[in-house]
């Protein structure tokens, strides 16, 4: 259970236009103490909580964030129900794969509908429900939910996911111009977390943690590359053009591995493996790094 005292004290203080010093004076403590609370470096003692609640005219439960904790527990419980549905339906030998998918999608959509009614201002819950409506063939009902999220939500990752979902719903509704306009507002790969990690770590001291982080990012980038390659292949087939999916996949892996090699300054390993000769190159690269580390060649 994670208490949310820091964010709640700060939110309530700012909503009433109080500085940390003004708030501290009202409840008879030092301004530095309030600063520590809001930074998460400490908690008020049990005798101070009623004073804080009275100052803001709220309950102690609201200061502690108990409602949020209960909401999180309810959402987590629903997540476990989804997992159980997927397990039980997938294990049913009497159903075809198509029937399993349809049944899982419908039952998860019902869970997400219940949550959406219960938590109208939880935008992650609302986004999940919109996705379910899309999946069961009701994109027209998903559209107003996504638009409301885009208008009101301030959490960046939810807004980013909603922006992509909005483009997808426009496409499903046949609104191709709106879909293209929405896609044009999305960030490029150069504004992604994976690119930022690779760029900003260039001059960092190599550590095992950073290698693992970059490896995960590289695998995600490779996954993007495979998606691009698949799309190109489908388009080429439709156009009657000879496809080159395998070459595109290999080239993308080659580029990702070259970037990792450059970042970690292990050019001496360049000839150890033919980067691009196989779709297993990423594992081969990490094996090479491990071997070099044992020889004392890499400072990680």
MODELLER restraints for C-alpha pairs under 7 A, 6 or more apart:
rsr = mdl.restraints
at = mdl.atoms
rsr.add(forms.Gaussian(group=physical.xy_distance, feature=features.Distance(at['CA:1:A'], at['CA:69:A']), mean=6.96, stdev=0.5))
rsr.add(forms.Gaussian(group=physical.xy_distance, feature=features.Distance(at['CA:3:A'], at['CA:64:A']), mean=5.70, stdev=0.5))
rsr.add(forms.Gaussian(group=physical.xy_distance, feature=features.Distance(at['CA:3:A'], at['CA:65:A']), mean=6.13, stdev=0.5))
rsr.add(forms.Gaussian(group=physical.xy_distance, feature=features.Distance(at['CA:4:A'], at['CA:64:A']), mean=5.71, stdev=0.5))
rsr.add(forms.Gaussian(group=physical.xy_distance, feature=features.Distance(at['CA:4:A'], at['CA:65:A']), mean=5.14, stdev=0.5))
rsr.add(forms.Gaussian(group=physical.xy_distance, feature=features.Distance(at['CA:5:A'], at['CA:63:A']), mean=5.66, stdev=0.5))
rsr.add(forms.Gaussian(group=physical.xy_distance, feature=features.Distance(at['CA:5:A'], at['CA:64:A']), mean=5.07, stdev=0.5))
rsr.add(forms.Gaussian(group=physical.xy_distance, feature=features.Distance(at['CA:5:A'], at['CA:65:A']), mean=6.58, stdev=0.5))
rsr.add(forms.Gaussian(group=physical.xy_distance, feature=features.Distance(at['CA:6:A'], at['CA:37:A']), mean=5.46, stdev=0.5))
rsr.add(forms.Gaussian(group=physical.xy_distance, feature=features.Distance(at['CA:6:A'], at['CA:38:A']), mean=4.25, stdev=0.5))
rsr.add(forms.Gaussian(group=physical.xy_distance, feature=features.Distance(at['CA:6:A'], at['CA:39:A']), mean=6.52, stdev=0.5))
rsr.add(forms.Gaussian(group=physical.xy_distance, feature=features.Distance(at['CA:6:A'], at['CA:40:A']), mean=5.62, stdev=0.5))
rsr.add(forms.Gaussian(group=physical.xy_distance, feature=features.Distance(at['CA:7:A'], at['CA:38:A']), mean=6.44, stdev=0.5))
rsr.add(forms.Gaussian(group=physical.xy_distance, feature=features.Distance(at['CA:8:A'], at['CA:63:A']), mean=5.83, stdev=0.5))
rsr.add(forms.Gaussian(group=physical.xy_distance, feature=features.Distance(at['CA:9:A'], at['CA:38:A']), mean=6.77, stdev=0.5))
rsr.add(forms.Gaussian(group=physical.xy_distance, feature=features.Distance(at['CA:9:A'], at['CA:63:A']), mean=6.63, stdev=0.5))
rsr.add(forms.Gaussian(group=physical.xy_distance, feature=features.Distance(at['CA:10:A'], at['CA:38:A']), mean=6.01, stdev=0.5))
rsr.add(forms.Gaussian(group=physical.xy_distance, feature=features.Distance(at['CA:12:A'], at['CA:56:A']), mean=6.74, stdev=0.5))
rsr.add(forms.Gaussian(group=physical.xy_distance, feature=features.Distance(at['CA:20:A'], at['CA:31:A']), mean=5.76, stdev=0.5))
rsr.add(forms.Gaussian(group=physical.xy_distance, feature=features.Distance(at['CA:20:A'], at['CA:34:A']), mean=6.17, stdev=0.5))
rsr.add(forms.Gaussian(group=physical.xy_distance, feature=features.Distance(at['CA:20:A'], at['CA:35:A']), mean=6.91, stdev=0.5))
rsr.add(forms.Gaussian(group=physical.xy_distance, feature=features.Distance(at['CA:21:A'], at['CA:31:A']), mean=4.70, stdev=0.5))
rsr.add(forms.Gaussian(group=physical.xy_distance, feature=features.Distance(at['CA:24:A'], at['CA:30:A']), mean=5.71, stdev=0.5))
rsr.add(forms.Gaussian(group=physical.xy_distance, feature=features.Distance(at['CA:24:A'], at['CA:31:A']), mean=5.25, stdev=0.5))
rsr.add(forms.Gaussian(group=physical.xy_distance, feature=features.Distance(at['CA:24:A'], at['CA:34:A']), mean=6.49, stdev=0.5))
rsr.add(forms.Gaussian(group=physical.xy_distance, feature=features.Distance(at['CA:27:A'], at['CA:51:A']), mean=6.13, stdev=0.5))
rsr.add(forms.Gaussian(group=physical.xy_distance, feature=features.Distance(at['CA:27:A'], at['CA:52:A']), mean=6.83, stdev=0.5))
rsr.add(forms.Gaussian(group=physical.xy_distance, feature=features.Distance(at['CA:36:A'], at['CA:42:A']), mean=5.88, stdev=0.5))
rsr.add(forms.Gaussian(group=physical.xy_distance, feature=features.Distance(at['CA:37:A'], at['CA:43:A']), mean=5.60, stdev=0.5))
rsr.add(forms.Gaussian(group=physical.xy_distance, feature=features.Distance(at['CA:49:A'], at['CA:60:A']), mean=6.37, stdev=0.5))
rsr.add(forms.Gaussian(group=physical.xy_distance, feature=features.Distance(at['CA:50:A'], at['CA:60:A']), mean=6.28, stdev=0.5))
rsr.add(forms.Gaussian(group=physical.xy_distance, feature=features.Distance(at['CA:53:A'], at['CA:59:A']), mean=5.49, stdev=0.5))
rsr.add(forms.Gaussian(group=physical.xy_distance, feature=features.Distance(at['CA:53:A'], at['CA:60:A']), mean=5.45, stdev=0.5))
rsr.add(forms.Gaussian(group=physical.xy_distance, feature=features.Distance(at['CA:53:A'], at['CA:63:A']), mean=6.68, stdev=0.5))
rsr.add(forms.Gaussian(group=physical.xy_distance, feature=features.Distance(at['CA:78:A'], at['CA:111:A']), mean=6.93, stdev=0.5))
rsr.add(forms.Gaussian(group=physical.xy_distance, feature=features.Distance(at['CA:82:A'], at['CA:108:A']), mean=6.00, stdev=0.5))
rsr.add(forms.Gaussian(group=physical.xy_distance, feature=features.Distance(at['CA:85:A'], at['CA:104:A']), mean=6.62, stdev=0.5))
rsr.add(forms.Gaussian(group=physical.xy_distance, feature=features.Distance(at['CA:86:A'], at['CA:104:A']), mean=6.10, stdev=0.5))
rsr.add(forms.Gaussian(group=physical.xy_distance, feature=features.Distance(at['CA:89:A'], at['CA:100:A']), mean=6.03, stdev=0.5))
rsr.add(forms.Gaussian(group=physical.xy_distance, feature=features.Distance(at['CA:89:A'], at['CA:104:A']), mean=6.76, stdev=0.5))
rsr.add(forms.Gaussian(group=physical.xy_distance, feature=features.Distance(at['CA:90:A'], at['CA:100:A']), mean=6.21, stdev=0.5))
rsr.add(forms.Gaussian(group=physical.xy_distance, feature=features.Distance(at['CA:105:A'], at['CA:135:A']), mean=7.00, stdev=0.5))
rsr.add(forms.Gaussian(group=physical.xy_distance, feature=features.Distance(at['CA:105:A'], at['CA:136:A']), mean=6.87, stdev=0.5))
rsr.add(forms.Gaussian(group=physical.xy_distance, feature=features.Distance(at['CA:106:A'], at['CA:136:A']), mean=6.74, stdev=0.5))
rsr.add(forms.Gaussian(group=physical.xy_distance, feature=features.Distance(at['CA:109:A'], at['CA:129:A']), mean=6.70, stdev=0.5))
rsr.add(forms.Gaussian(group=physical.xy_distance, feature=features.Distance(at['CA:109:A'], at['CA:132:A']), mean=4.93, stdev=0.5))
rsr.add(forms.Gaussian(group=physical.xy_distance, feature=features.Distance(at['CA:109:A'], at['CA:133:A']), mean=6.92, stdev=0.5))
rsr.add(forms.Gaussian(group=physical.xy_distance, feature=features.Distance(at['CA:112:A'], at['CA:128:A']), mean=6.54, stdev=0.5))
rsr.add(forms.Gaussian(group=physical.xy_distance, feature=features.Distance(at['CA:112:A'], at['CA:129:A']), mean=4.97, stdev=0.5))
rsr.add(forms.Gaussian(group=physical.xy_distance, feature=features.Distance(at['CA:113:A'], at['CA:129:A']), mean=5.89, stdev=0.5))
rsr.add(forms.Gaussian(group=physical.xy_distance, feature=features.Distance(at['CA:115:A'], at['CA:125:A']), mean=6.62, stdev=0.5))
rsr.add(forms.Gaussian(group=physical.xy_distance, feature=features.Distance(at['CA:116:A'], at['CA:125:A']), mean=5.86, stdev=0.5))
rsr.add(forms.Gaussian(group=physical.xy_distance, feature=features.Distance(at['CA:116:A'], at['CA:126:A']), mean=5.41, stdev=0.5))
rsr.add(forms.Gaussian(group=physical.xy_distance, feature=features.Distance(at['CA:116:A'], at['CA:129:A']), mean=6.43, stdev=0.5))
rsr.add(forms.Gaussian(group=physical.xy_distance, feature=features.Distance(at['CA:120:A'], at['CA:126:A']), mean=6.92, stdev=0.5))
rsr.add(forms.Gaussian(group=physical.xy_distance, feature=features.Distance(at['CA:123:A'], at['CA:149:A']), mean=6.26, stdev=0.5))
rsr.add(forms.Gaussian(group=physical.xy_distance, feature=features.Distance(at['CA:123:A'], at['CA:153:A']), mean=6.69, stdev=0.5))
rsr.add(forms.Gaussian(group=physical.xy_distance, feature=features.Distance(at['CA:124:A'], at['CA:158:A']), mean=6.45, stdev=0.5))
rsr.add(forms.Gaussian(group=physical.xy_distance, feature=features.Distance(at['CA:126:A'], at['CA:145:A']), mean=6.89, stdev=0.5))
rsr.add(forms.Gaussian(group=physical.xy_distance, feature=features.Distance(at['CA:127:A'], at['CA:146:A']), mean=6.67, stdev=0.5))
rsr.add(forms.Gaussian(group=physical.xy_distance, feature=features.Distance(at['CA:127:A'], at['CA:162:A']), mean=6.78, stdev=0.5))
rsr.add(forms.Gaussian(group=physical.xy_distance, feature=features.Distance(at['CA:130:A'], at['CA:142:A']), mean=4.52, stdev=0.5))
rsr.add(forms.Gaussian(group=physical.xy_distance, feature=features.Distance(at['CA:130:A'], at['CA:145:A']), mean=6.33, stdev=0.5))
rsr.add(forms.Gaussian(group=physical.xy_distance, feature=features.Distance(at['CA:130:A'], at['CA:146:A']), mean=6.69, stdev=0.5))
rsr.add(forms.Gaussian(group=physical.xy_distance, feature=features.Distance(at['CA:133:A'], at['CA:139:A']), mean=6.04, stdev=0.5))
rsr.add(forms.Gaussian(group=physical.xy_distance, feature=features.Distance(at['CA:133:A'], at['CA:141:A']), mean=6.70, stdev=0.5))
rsr.add(forms.Gaussian(group=physical.xy_distance, feature=features.Distance(at['CA:133:A'], at['CA:142:A']), mean=5.62, stdev=0.5))
rsr.add(forms.Gaussian(group=physical.xy_distance, feature=features.Distance(at['CA:134:A'], at['CA:142:A']), mean=6.23, stdev=0.5))
rsr.add(forms.Gaussian(group=physical.xy_distance, feature=features.Distance(at['CA:139:A'], at['CA:169:A']), mean=5.65, stdev=0.5))
rsr.add(forms.Gaussian(group=physical.xy_distance, feature=features.Distance(at['CA:139:A'], at['CA:172:A']), mean=6.77, stdev=0.5))
rsr.add(forms.Gaussian(group=physical.xy_distance, feature=features.Distance(at['CA:139:A'], at['CA:173:A']), mean=6.85, stdev=0.5))
rsr.add(forms.Gaussian(group=physical.xy_distance, feature=features.Distance(at['CA:143:A'], at['CA:166:A']), mean=6.96, stdev=0.5))
rsr.add(forms.Gaussian(group=physical.xy_distance, feature=features.Distance(at['CA:143:A'], at['CA:169:A']), mean=6.62, stdev=0.5))
rsr.add(forms.Gaussian(group=physical.xy_distance, feature=features.Distance(at['CA:146:A'], at['CA:162:A']), mean=6.04, stdev=0.5))
rsr.add(forms.Gaussian(group=physical.xy_distance, feature=features.Distance(at['CA:146:A'], at['CA:166:A']), mean=6.34, stdev=0.5))
rsr.add(forms.Gaussian(group=physical.xy_distance, feature=features.Distance(at['CA:150:A'], at['CA:159:A']), mean=5.96, stdev=0.5))
rsr.add(forms.Gaussian(group=physical.xy_distance, feature=features.Distance(at['CA:150:A'], at['CA:162:A']), mean=6.69, stdev=0.5))
rsr.add(forms.Gaussian(group=physical.xy_distance, feature=features.Distance(at['CA:153:A'], at['CA:159:A']), mean=6.60, stdev=0.5))
rsr.add(forms.Gaussian(group=physical.xy_distance, feature=features.Distance(at['CA:167:A'], at['CA:179:A']), mean=4.62, stdev=0.5))
rsr.add(forms.Gaussian(group=physical.xy_distance, feature=features.Distance(at['CA:167:A'], at['CA:182:A']), mean=5.51, stdev=0.5))
rsr.add(forms.Gaussian(group=physical.xy_distance, feature=features.Distance(at['CA:167:A'], at['CA:183:A']), mean=6.15, stdev=0.5))
rsr.add(forms.Gaussian(group=physical.xy_distance, feature=features.Distance(at['CA:168:A'], at['CA:179:A']), mean=6.97, stdev=0.5))
rsr.add(forms.Gaussian(group=physical.xy_distance, feature=features.Distance(at['CA:170:A'], at['CA:176:A']), mean=6.60, stdev=0.5))
rsr.add(forms.Gaussian(group=physical.xy_distance, feature=features.Distance(at['CA:170:A'], at['CA:178:A']), mean=6.34, stdev=0.5))
rsr.add(forms.Gaussian(group=physical.xy_distance, feature=features.Distance(at['CA:170:A'], at['CA:179:A']), mean=5.14, stdev=0.5))
rsr.add(forms.Gaussian(group=physical.xy_distance, feature=features.Distance(at['CA:171:A'], at['CA:179:A']), mean=5.63, stdev=0.5))
rsr.add(forms.Gaussian(group=physical.xy_distance, feature=features.Distance(at['CA:194:A'], at['CA:217:A']), mean=5.36, stdev=0.5))
rsr.add(forms.Gaussian(group=physical.xy_distance, feature=features.Distance(at['CA:198:A'], at['CA:214:A']), mean=6.84, stdev=0.5))
rsr.add(forms.Gaussian(group=physical.xy_distance, feature=features.Distance(at['CA:202:A'], at['CA:263:A']), mean=5.28, stdev=0.5))
rsr.add(forms.Gaussian(group=physical.xy_distance, feature=features.Distance(at['CA:206:A'], at['CA:264:A']), mean=6.58, stdev=0.5))
rsr.add(forms.Gaussian(group=physical.xy_distance, feature=features.Distance(at['CA:206:A'], at['CA:299:A']), mean=6.26, stdev=0.5))
rsr.add(forms.Gaussian(group=physical.xy_distance, feature=features.Distance(at['CA:206:A'], at['CA:300:A']), mean=5.27, stdev=0.5))
rsr.add(forms.Gaussian(group=physical.xy_distance, feature=features.Distance(at['CA:207:A'], at['CA:300:A']), mean=4.64, stdev=0.5))
rsr.add(forms.Gaussian(group=physical.xy_distance, feature=features.Distance(at['CA:208:A'], at['CA:300:A']), mean=5.63, stdev=0.5))
rsr.add(forms.Gaussian(group=physical.xy_distance, feature=features.Distance(at['CA:218:A'], at['CA:256:A']), mean=6.17, stdev=0.5))
rsr.add(forms.Gaussian(group=physical.xy_distance, feature=features.Distance(at['CA:222:A'], at['CA:252:A']), mean=6.50, stdev=0.5))
rsr.add(forms.Gaussian(group=physical.xy_distance, feature=features.Distance(at['CA:222:A'], at['CA:253:A']), mean=6.04, stdev=0.5))
rsr.add(forms.Gaussian(group=physical.xy_distance, feature=features.Distance(at['CA:225:A'], at['CA:249:A']), mean=6.39, stdev=0.5))
rsr.add(forms.Gaussian(group=physical.xy_distance, feature=features.Distance(at['CA:225:A'], at['CA:252:A']), mean=6.01, stdev=0.5))
rsr.add(forms.Gaussian(group=physical.xy_distance, feature=features.Distance(at['CA:226:A'], at['CA:249:A']), mean=5.72, stdev=0.5))
rsr.add(forms.Gaussian(group=physical.xy_distance, feature=features.Distance(at['CA:229:A'], at['CA:245:A']), mean=5.21, stdev=0.5))
rsr.add(forms.Gaussian(group=physical.xy_distance, feature=features.Distance(at['CA:229:A'], at['CA:248:A']), mean=5.89, stdev=0.5))
rsr.add(forms.Gaussian(group=physical.xy_distance, feature=features.Distance(at['CA:229:A'], at['CA:249:A']), mean=6.45, stdev=0.5))
rsr.add(forms.Gaussian(group=physical.xy_distance, feature=features.Distance(at['CA:230:A'], at['CA:245:A']), mean=6.48, stdev=0.5))
rsr.add(forms.Gaussian(group=physical.xy_distance, feature=features.Distance(at['CA:233:A'], at['CA:243:A']), mean=5.28, stdev=0.5))
rsr.add(forms.Gaussian(group=physical.xy_distance, feature=features.Distance(at['CA:233:A'], at['CA:244:A']), mean=6.79, stdev=0.5))
rsr.add(forms.Gaussian(group=physical.xy_distance, feature=features.Distance(at['CA:233:A'], at['CA:245:A']), mean=5.78, stdev=0.5))
rsr.add(forms.Gaussian(group=physical.xy_distance, feature=features.Distance(at['CA:236:A'], at['CA:242:A']), mean=6.49, stdev=0.5))
rsr.add(forms.Gaussian(group=physical.xy_distance, feature=features.Distance(at['CA:236:A'], at['CA:243:A']), mean=5.76, stdev=0.5))
rsr.add(forms.Gaussian(group=physical.xy_distance, feature=features.Distance(at['CA:237:A'], at['CA:243:A']), mean=6.72, stdev=0.5))
rsr.add(forms.Gaussian(group=physical.xy_distance, feature=features.Distance(at['CA:250:A'], at['CA:276:A']), mean=5.04, stdev=0.5))
rsr.add(forms.Gaussian(group=physical.xy_distance, feature=features.Distance(at['CA:250:A'], at['CA:278:A']), mean=6.91, stdev=0.5))
rsr.add(forms.Gaussian(group=physical.xy_distance, feature=features.Distance(at['CA:250:A'], at['CA:279:A']), mean=6.49, stdev=0.5))
rsr.add(forms.Gaussian(group=physical.xy_distance, feature=features.Distance(at['CA:251:A'], at['CA:276:A']), mean=6.25, stdev=0.5))
rsr.add(forms.Gaussian(group=physical.xy_distance, feature=features.Distance(at['CA:253:A'], at['CA:276:A']), mean=6.27, stdev=0.5))
rsr.add(forms.Gaussian(group=physical.xy_distance, feature=features.Distance(at['CA:254:A'], at['CA:275:A']), mean=5.34, stdev=0.5))
rsr.add(forms.Gaussian(group=physical.xy_distance, feature=features.Distance(at['CA:254:A'], at['CA:276:A']), mean=4.76, stdev=0.5))
rsr.add(forms.Gaussian(group=physical.xy_distance, feature=features.Distance(at['CA:257:A'], at['CA:275:A']), mean=6.94, stdev=0.5))
rsr.add(forms.Gaussian(group=physical.xy_distance, feature=features.Distance(at['CA:257:A'], at['CA:282:A']), mean=6.77, stdev=0.5))
rsr.add(forms.Gaussian(group=physical.xy_distance, feature=features.Distance(at['CA:261:A'], at['CA:267:A']), mean=6.49, stdev=0.5))
rsr.add(forms.Gaussian(group=physical.xy_distance, feature=features.Distance(at['CA:266:A'], at['CA:298:A']), mean=6.95, stdev=0.5))
rsr.add(forms.Gaussian(group=physical.xy_distance, feature=features.Distance(at['CA:275:A'], at['CA:281:A']), mean=5.74, stdev=0.5))
rsr.add(forms.Gaussian(group=physical.xy_distance, feature=features.Distance(at['CA:292:A'], at['CA:298:A']), mean=5.94, stdev=0.5))
rsr.add(forms.Gaussian(group=physical.xy_distance, feature=features.Distance(at['CA:293:A'], at['CA:299:A']), mean=6.95, stdev=0.5))
rsr.add(forms.Gaussian(group=physical.xy_distance, feature=features.Distance(at['CA:293:A'], at['CA:300:A']), mean=6.90, stdev=0.5))
